[in-house]
């Protein structure tokens, strides 16, 4: 492990997995809208959102995807991880007061580049709401003095 408690490339192997769960609140949606600038009415206006295919307000997809970042940066690989890329497919909406569980699983370790490819999935009550793949750069014990 690195000094911050994150996994070094030498510690990682395919199949390792970690998760983070968070209940999406009204405040989360409002704060995300403010920080991101995404004030789409589907997220903020119940009257408008009720007329859409979703039948009501839904959380920002990227808010949901942010929970993947929480797992990567805090748990696996953890502190010291640098996010390189993310492919994501949004499958179902997330609504206020639903709990999203983001899970990452190591698919491939590329030691010579200090890169790790992980499968990513977000679920609500066991139903997949988003899935994809992330590539990150991690620390190496070989680079420590």
Order of alpha helices (4+ residues) and beta strands (2+ residues): beta-alpha-alpha-alpha-alpha-beta-beta-beta-beta
